[in-house]
Amino acid sequence: MPLSLLQADGLVGSLPIGDMEVVDAQFEIYDYDGKVDFAGADRKPPTCLRLDLKLLIDGSDHCEHLSAGSSDNTVPSSDYQTLEAQHEGVKGVYLNTKLMQFMGTLEAKGYPKSMLNNFTAKSIIGLQFTAERPVAPDSGIKRSEKQEKYGPPTFFGCKEIIRLPKGVAAAAKAGGAGATAGAAAAAAKPTGAAAKIAAAKAAAAAKAAPVAAAPEPEAGNEPNPEISSRAVDLVIDIITNAPNSALAMNGVKVKAFSALKTEDKAIKDEILALIMDTDWLASNGFDVTNSVVSIA
């Protein structure tokens, strides 16, 4: 049946979505294929988990980069299999990164926690899952005109697990009834009221998850380097996903507020203050013309 091309019938998010398999995976430092001048802006690109994916419906290939934040804080191991702290101050990966958002959906669908606690990139190869791009939680702020037209921000997530990788399936089986039940529940396809309940539980769990405390501010008037790095990554993510790779400052603030909804208040306030500072934006490689932000 031919598909409608009416705006009213369009989907939120970007393709691909659907059933797919992870055919390869590794941690790497990603420079957005040269689209962002990190050297000119005197900052480092993010460390990402690269997933090479195959769509099961037609065998076509797709690559997804899931950011873990700035490579100032985390870097790939020498074999590209694990994520390592760059310095002693890094205790974990922030919950609002693309990597943790994706892993959160896997965990919610029954992926064994022991495999996430000791995660290696190769352990996820062979995973078959239904991919989706869920809409980010509503910030409660009235949407701008552009948001009404193009829709709210989304992220790459797992709607359901079709088949666990062999090593992970063995770990789930060895984990006993609890792990097996979790994997079995992940294979179920909740619909209607059941799906709404599952989504509500996942949202409640995410909201209740602990957040990192704000780093101690450094002496002087310079912003905390870790906070500044996170703010840069957030603005890059917002701008590169905006129509025409540009967005009004108020729109950037709204999207940032939504992304930081569950963040520690002190951290959130510092990041938002930087994002709304035109001098800071300019010094970090962004262009602000007529209150519209783009990558310089």
C-alpha positions in Angstrom: 0.0 0.0 0.0 1.4 3.4 -0.9 2.5 5.6 2.0 1.0 9.0 2.7 3.4 11.9 2.4 1.2 14.4 4.3 2.8 16.2 7.2 0.1 15.0 9.5 1.0 11.4 8.7 4.7 11.9 9.2 6.6 10.1 11.9 8.6 11.6 14.7 12.3 10.8 14.7 14.7 9.7 12.0 15.2 6.4 10.2 16.0 3.6 10.5 13.8 2.0 13.1 12.5 -1.5 13.2 14.0 -5.0 13.7 17.8 -5.0 13.5 20.9 -7.0 14.5 24.2 -5.7 15.9 26.9 -7.1 13.5 29.9 -5.2 15.0 30.6 -2.8 17.9 33.5 -0.9 19.4 34.2 2.2 21.4 35.8 5.1 19.4 36.3 8.8 19.4 33.8 10.3 16.9 34.3 13.7 15.1 30.9 13.8 13.4 32.6 12.8 10.1 34.4 16.1 10.0 31.3 18.3 10.3 32.5 19.9 13.5 35.8 21.7 13.8 36.9 20.5 17.2 40.5 21.6 16.7 39.4 25.2 15.8 37.1 25.3 18.8 39.8 24.0 21.1 37.8 21.1 22.4 37.7 17.3 22.1 35.2 15.2 20.3 33.0 12.7 22.2 33.7 9.1 22.9 31.0 6.9 21.5 29.9 3.3 21.2 29.7 2.6 17.5 27.1 0.1 16.5 27.2 -1.4 13.0 23.6 -2.6 12.4 21.8 -4.7 9.9 18.1 -4.2 9.3 16.4 -7.6 9.3 13.7 -6.6 6.8 16.1 -6.0 3.9 19.6 -6.6 5.1 20.6 -3.0 4.6 23.4 -1.5 6.8 23.3 1.3 9.3 25.8 2.8 11.7 24.7 4.4 15.0 27.1 6.4 17.3 26.0 6.5 21.0 27.9 9.3 22.8 29.2 8.7 26.3 30.3 12.4 26.6 33.5 14.2 25.9 36.8 12.4 25.4 38.2 14.7 28.0 36.4 12.4 30.5 36.2 9.0 28.9 38.2 7.2 26.3 38.1 3.8 24.5 40.4 1.1 25.9 43.4 0.1 23.8 41.4 -2.8 22.3 38.3 -0.5 21.8 36.2 -2.9 23.9 35.6 -1.0 27.1 35.1 2.6 28.2 37.7 4.0 30.5 37.9 7.1 32.7 40.4 9.7 31.6 41.1 10.9 35.1 40.2 10.0 38.7 37.3 12.5 38.9 35.3 10.5 36.4 33.1 8.0 38.4 30.7 7.0 35.7 28.7 7.9 32.6 26.0 10.6 32.8 22.4 9.3 32.5 21.4 11.8 29.8 24.0 10.7 27.3 22.9 8.8 24.2 24.8 5.7 25.4 23.1 5.5 28.8 19.7 6.3 27.3 20.1 3.3 25.0 21.5 1.0 27.7 18.6 2.1 30.0 16.1 0.8 27.4 18.0 -2.5 27.1 18.0 -2.9 30.9 14.3 -2.1 31.1 13.7 -4.9 28.6 15.5 -7.6 30.6 19.1 -7.4 29.3 21.2 -9.1 32.1 22.5 -6.4 34.5 25.7 -8.5 35.1 26.6 -8.0 31.4 26.0 -4.2 31.6 28.0 -4.0 34.8 31.0 -5.6 33.0 30.2 -4.4 29.5 32.4 -5.0 26.5 31.5 -3.9 23.0 31.9 -7.4 21.5 29.4 -8.8 24.0 26.5 -7.0 22.3 27.3 -8.4 18.8 24.5 -10.7 17.7 21.8 -8.8 19.7 18.6 -8.7 17.7 16.2 -6.0 18.8 13.4 -3.7 17.7 14.8 -0.2 17.5 12.7 2.9 18.1 13.4 6.6 18.7 11.3 7.4 21.8 10.3 11.0 22.4 12.2 12.6 25.3 10.2 13.3 28.4 8.1 16.5 28.3 9.8 19.3 30.2 6.5 21.0 30.9 7.5 24.1 29.0 5.3 25.3 26.2 6.7 24.2 22.8 8.0 26.7 20.4 6.6 27.1 16.9 9.4 25.0 15.4 8.9 22.2 17.9 5.2 22.1 17.1 6.2 21.8 13.4 9.0 19.3 13.6 8.3 17.5 16.8 10.2 17.0 20.1 13.7 15.5 20.4 14.1 11.7 20.3 16.8 9.2 21.1 17.9 5.8 19.8 16.4 3.0 22.0 15.3 -0.6 22.3 11.6 -1.2 22.1 12.0 -5.0 22.6 14.7 -7.7 22.6 14.2 -10.3 19.9 17.2 -12.5 20.6 20.1 -12.1 23.1 23.7 -12.6 21.9 24.9 -16.2 22.7 27.2 -15.2 25.5 24.6 -12.9 27.1 21.9 -15.6 26.7 24.2 -18.0 28.6 24.8 -15.5 31.3 21.1 -14.9 31.6 20.5 -18.7 31.9 23.3 -19.0 34.5 21.8 -16.2 36.5 18.9 -18.4 37.5 15.1 -17.9 37.4 15.3 -14.1 37.8 17.5 -13.5 34.8 15.6 -16.0 32.7 12.3 -14.4 33.6 13.7 -11.0 32.7 14.8 -12.2 29.3 11.5 -13.9 28.7 9.7 -10.7 29.7 11.8 -8.8 27.2 10.6 -11.0 24.4 7.0 -10.2 25.1 5.3 -7.5 23.1 3.2 -5.4 25.5 0.4 -3.5 23.8 -2.4 -1.2 24.8 -2.8 -0.7 28.5 0.2 -3.0 29.3 2.5 -1.0 27.1 1.4 2.3 28.8 2.0 0.8 32.2 5.5 -0.5 31.2 6.3 3.0 29.8 5.1 4.6 33.0 7.2 2.3 35.1 10.3 2.9 33.0 9.8 6.7 33.2 9.3 6.5 37.0 12.5 4.4 37.4 14.5 6.9 35.3 13.1 9.8 37.3 14.1 8.1 40.6 17.6 7.2 39.4 20.4 8.9 41.4 22.3 11.6 39.7 25.9 12.7 40.1 26.7 15.6 42.4 27.9 18.8 40.9 31.7 19.0 40.6 33.4 21.4 42.8 33.8 24.8 41.0 37.3 25.8 40.2 38.9 29.0 41.3 38.5 32.1 39.2 35.8 33.1 36.8 36.4 30.3 34.3 33.6 27.7 34.0 34.3 24.2 35.4 35.9 22.3 32.5 33.7 19.2 33.0 30.6 21.3 33.0 31.7 23.3 30.0 32.5 20.1 28.1 29.1 18.7 28.9 27.4 21.9 27.7 29.3 21.8 24.4 28.3 18.2 23.8 24.7 19.0 24.6 24.6 22.1 22.2 26.2 20.0 19.4 23.6 17.3 19.9 20.8 19.8 19.8 22.0 21.7 16.8 23.0 18.7 14.7 19.5 17.3 15.2 17.7 20.6 14.5 16.2 21.4 11.1 18.9 23.0 8.9 21.4 22.5 11.8 20.3 25.8 13.4 17.9 26.7 16.2 16.8 29.9 18.0 18.4 30.4 21.4 15.1 29.9 23.2 14.6 26.6 21.4 18.1 25.5 22.4 17.2 26.4 26.0 14.0 24.4 25.9 15.6 21.3 24.4 18.5 21.6 26.9 16.1 22.0 29.8 14.2 18.8 28.7 17.5 16.9 28.3 18.6 17.9 31.8 15.2 17.4 33.5 16.5 14.6 35.8 19.9 16.2 36.4 21.2 17.6 39.7 19.9 21.2 40.0 23.4 22.7 40.5 24.8 21.0 37.4 21.7 21.9 35.4 21.8 25.6 36.3 25.5 25.8 35.4 25.0 24.2 32.0 21.9 26.3 31.2 23.8 29.5 32.1 26.6 28.6 29.7 24.3 27.7 26.9 22.5 31.1 27.1 25.9 33.0 27.2 26.6 34.2 23.7 30.3 34.9 24.5 30.7 31.3 25.7 28.9 29.9 22.6 31.2 31.9 20.3 34.3 30.9 22.2 33.4 27.2 21.8 32.8 27.2 18.0 29.2 28.2 17.7 27.7 31.0 15.7 25.0 33.2 17.1 23.3 35.5 14.5 20.0 37.2 15.2 19.6 34.9 18.3 19.9 31.8 16.1 22.6 29.2 17.1 24.5 27.2 14.6 27.9 25.5 14.3 30.4 28.0 13.1 
